[in-house]
Amino acid sequence: MQAADLKEVFEKTPFRPFAIRLNNGAQYSFNSERELGATKQYNMIFHVGERSAARIDADSIVEIIESN
């Protein structure tokens, strides 16, 4: 996934929920800004849940699913 694509979705104002699907089939939903972290280059993002966190390499993202 291109950094520019990620940045566009991640920095939308106001925040809009979205999900990402990875090349291994895993999917992560981001329902609030508090669940999202990213490096400045958007080459790595972070999903922070209530009880867990995941570090995700941007190259493994195959789809961004935006909520309407």
N, C-alpha and C positions, 0 to 999 in steps of 0.2 A: 504494500500500500504506500502511496506517495505521501510524504510529509505534508504537502500543501493540502491534500484531501482531508487528512486527519485534523490539521489545524483549523480548517474551515468549519468542520462539524463541532470540534471541541470548544471553539471560542465563540460560538453563536450567542448572541444576546437578544432576548433572554435565553437562558439555557433550555434546550429541548431534549427530552429523553431519547436515547438511542441504544442500539446494541451493536456489537461487533461479532463476526463469525471468523474463526481461525481455520487455517488449513488442516488442522487435525479434527475439525468438527465441533470443537468447543465454542460456546457462545457466552458472552458477558453482556449484561444489561447495565446501563448507566442511567439511573433514574433521578439522580441529583448531582450537582457539581461536586459535592463532598465525596463522591465515589470515584472521582477521576483525578489522575495525576499524569504528568507528562514531562519529558525532558525538553529543553529548549528547541532541540532539533526535531522533536517528535519521532525519533527513531525508537523510542521505548515509551510505553504508557503503563499506567498502573491502575488496577481496579481495586478499590478499597471497600470491602463489605463490612458488615457489623462484626463478624468473627474471623474474617480471613482477608488476605490480600493476594493479588497476583501481579507479577511483572510480565508484560507482554511485549515481545519484539514486534515492531511495526511490520516487518517483512512477513510475519506469519498471519497478518490480517488479510482476509480475502474479500470481506464484505462489511460495509457499514449499513445498518438497517435503521433508518430514521423513523421515529414515531410521528404520526400526523397530529 
